[in-house]
């Protein structure tokens, strides 16, 4: 349940005559800070466009602290191949000393309406990396192109 801040005490002076912050303002700022702390925090947002090849494992800069993160992936076919195409996205991380990965289903529709939009929670060990990679295939004179966005939010 979200912490709701008390009403903004606009009619109350911020500082009292003893040069101390007024208690109503202390309550307001404390509740506001708790609400901000409880909300998701976007750590990194990688955006790539006009890609026409596989991408090897690429680390995302999430810092060195451990935690629970939500990884959201959006992949869009931006130009269809002449005959057929396939794009698969994989993320990888380390949890409790064990390498883990999530391979999203390949998108094979080969139209610009083809996309992948998924989110997954992951718990990441300290001082380890979170990576993304793609596996690309395209058949025909016109090659498939795609865009990719990977957003990482700290949840806890």
Secondary structure, DSSP 8 states (H G I E B T S, - for coil): ---------TTS-SB-TTS-B-HHHHHHHHHHHHHHHHS-EEEEEEEEEEE-S-EEEEEE---S--EEEEEEEEEEEEE--SSEEEEEEEEEEEETTEEEEEE---B---STT-EEEEEEEEEE-TT--EEEEEEEEEESSS--EEEEEEEEEE--
